[in-house]
């Protein structure tokens, strides 16, 4: 997700709070950008968790963490 897209999300959010609101096209654009942003966050978090390891109480390092979905 680029900074320009995040700025556009914020612009649309500010405009939606004004009396004129958003057009239907802007609402669709806002929804698409928000969906892309959420997917980006989930993807980044998943990648970060994939690189984590856990040390159990015996000092053993567990590299793979099983994901619960």
C-alpha positions as CSV (number, residue, x, y, z in Angstrom):
1,X,0.0,0.0,0.0
2,X,1.5,3.3,-1.1
3,X,1.5,6.5,0.8
4,X,-0.6,8.1,-2.0
5,X,-3.3,5.5,-1.5
6,X,-3.3,6.0,2.3
7,X,-3.6,9.8,1.7
8,X,-6.5,9.2,-0.7
9,X,-8.3,7.0,2.0
10,X,-7.9,9.9,4.4
11,X,-9.1,12.5,1.9
12,X,-12.2,10.4,1.2
13,X,-12.8,9.9,5.0
14,X,-12.6,13.7,5.6
15,X,-14.9,14.4,2.6
16,X,-17.5,11.9,3.8
17,X,-17.9,13.9,7.0
18,X,-18.7,17.1,5.2
19,X,-22.3,18.0,4.4
20,X,-21.8,17.2,0.7
21,X,-20.6,13.7,1.4
22,X,-19.3,11.3,-1.2
23,X,-20.6,10.4,-4.6
24,X,-21.4,6.8,-5.4
25,X,-18.1,6.5,-7.4
26,X,-16.1,7.8,-4.4
27,X,-17.9,5.5,-2.0
28,X,-16.9,2.5,-4.3
29,X,-13.3,3.8,-4.5
30,X,-13.2,4.2,-0.7
31,X,-14.5,0.7,-0.1
32,X,-11.9,-0.7,-2.6
33,X,-9.1,1.2,-1.0
34,X,-10.1,0.1,2.5
35,X,-10.3,-3.5,1.4
36,X,-6.8,-3.3,-0.1
37,X,-5.5,-1.6,3.0
38,X,-6.9,-4.4,5.3
39,X,-5.4,-7.1,3.0
40,X,-2.1,-5.3,3.2
41,X,-2.2,-5.2,7.0
42,X,-3.1,-8.9,7.2
43,X,-0.4,-9.9,4.7
44,X,2.3,-7.9,6.6
45,X,1.3,-9.3,9.9
46,X,1.3,-12.9,8.6
47,X,4.7,-12.4,7.1
48,X,6.0,-11.0,10.4
49,X,4.5,-13.9,12.4
50,X,6.1,-16.4,9.9
51,X,9.5,-15.1,10.9
52,X,8.8,-15.5,14.7
53,X,10.0,-18.3,16.8
54,X,8.9,-19.4,20.3
55,X,11.1,-20.6,23.1
56,X,9.3,-23.1,25.4
57,X,9.9,-23.5,29.1
58,X,12.7,-26.0,28.5
59,X,14.6,-23.5,26.3
60,X,13.8,-25.3,23.0
61,X,13.3,-22.9,20.1
62,X,10.2,-23.7,18.0
63,X,10.7,-22.2,14.6
64,X,7.3,-23.1,13.0
65,X,4.2,-21.7,14.7
66,X,1.0,-23.4,13.7
67,X,-1.6,-21.0,12.5
68,X,-5.1,-21.1,13.7
69,X,-7.6,-19.8,11.2
